[in-house]
């Protein structure tokens, strides 16, 4: 069963209406058209969505931990994976200095 669009159809202005709209927009000091330089520097919205790319990406791996370790970190609340990563990085830093 197809869905019927509830959006009204778009009515395009006539040439005369379009000229009147354009003239009114150009006369408004707060709504001036963008300059070619401004248009050149515009970025599509899709490029701005999401989290910024990290300089140091992490790798996805599958690891098995004991139930006690997982229960402890999960009990610390949201962000437990990041805390677990921080603890492991601190361990690596401490033990790398000894070598």
C-alpha positions as CSV (number, residue, x, y, z in Angstrom):
1,X,0.0,0.0,0.0
2,X,1.5,3.3,-1.0
3,X,1.5,6.4,1.2
4,X,-0.1,9.5,-0.2
5,X,2.0,12.6,0.4
6,X,0.3,15.1,2.8
7,X,2.6,17.9,1.5
8,X,0.9,20.5,-0.6
9,X,2.2,20.9,-4.1
10,X,4.5,23.8,-4.7
11,X,3.1,26.7,-6.6
12,X,5.9,28.5,-8.6
13,X,5.5,32.3,-8.9
14,X,4.8,33.9,-12.2
15,X,7.6,35.9,-13.9
16,X,6.0,39.1,-12.7
17,X,5.7,37.8,-9.1
18,X,9.3,36.6,-9.2
19,X,10.6,40.0,-10.4
20,X,8.6,41.7,-7.6
21,X,10.0,39.3,-5.0
22,X,13.5,39.8,-6.2
23,X,13.2,43.6,-6.2
24,X,11.8,43.6,-2.7
25,X,14.6,41.3,-1.5
26,X,17.3,43.5,-3.1
27,X,15.7,46.6,-1.5
28,X,15.9,45.1,2.0
29,X,19.3,46.1,3.6
30,X,19.2,43.1,6.0
31,X,18.6,40.6,3.2
32,X,21.3,41.3,0.5
33,X,22.3,38.6,-1.9
34,X,25.5,36.7,-1.2
35,X,28.6,37.8,-3.0
36,X,30.4,35.3,-5.3
37,X,33.2,35.1,-2.7
38,X,30.7,34.2,0.0
39,X,29.1,31.6,-2.2
40,X,32.5,30.1,-3.0
41,X,33.2,29.6,0.7
42,X,29.9,27.9,1.6
43,X,30.0,24.3,2.7
44,X,27.2,21.8,2.2
45,X,25.3,20.8,5.4
46,X,26.2,17.2,4.9
47,X,29.9,18.0,5.3
48,X,29.2,19.5,8.7
49,X,27.2,16.7,10.3
50,X,28.6,14.2,12.7
51,X,31.5,14.2,15.0
52,X,34.8,15.7,13.8
53,X,37.3,13.2,12.6
54,X,39.9,12.3,15.2
55,X,43.6,12.7,14.6
56,X,44.2,9.4,16.3
57,X,41.7,6.8,15.2
58,X,41.1,3.7,17.3
59,X,41.1,0.1,16.0
60,X,38.1,-2.2,16.3
61,X,39.1,-5.5,17.9
62,X,37.3,-8.4,19.6
63,X,38.6,-9.1,23.1
64,X,37.4,-11.4,25.8
65,X,37.5,-10.0,29.4
66,X,36.7,-11.8,32.6
67,X,33.1,-11.1,33.9
68,X,34.4,-9.4,37.0
69,X,36.4,-6.9,34.9
70,X,33.4,-6.1,32.7
71,X,31.0,-5.9,35.6
72,X,33.3,-3.4,37.4
73,X,33.7,-1.0,34.4
74,X,30.1,-1.2,33.4
75,X,29.1,-0.4,37.0
76,X,30.9,2.9,36.6
77,X,28.2,4.1,34.3
78,X,28.2,5.6,30.8
79,X,31.6,5.9,29.1
80,X,32.9,2.8,30.7
81,X,34.7,1.7,27.5
82,X,36.6,5.0,27.4
83,X,37.6,4.6,31.1
84,X,38.8,1.1,30.4
85,X,40.8,2.4,27.4
86,X,42.4,5.1,29.7
87,X,43.3,2.5,32.3
88,X,45.0,0.3,29.7
89,X,46.8,3.3,28.2
90,X,48.1,4.3,31.6
91,X,49.3,0.7,32.2
92,X,51.2,0.7,28.8
93,X,52.8,4.1,29.7
94,X,54.0,2.9,33.1
95,X,55.4,-0.3,31.8
96,X,56.9,1.2,28.7
97,X,59.2,3.4,30.8
98,X,60.7,0.4,32.6
99,X,61.8,-1.3,29.4
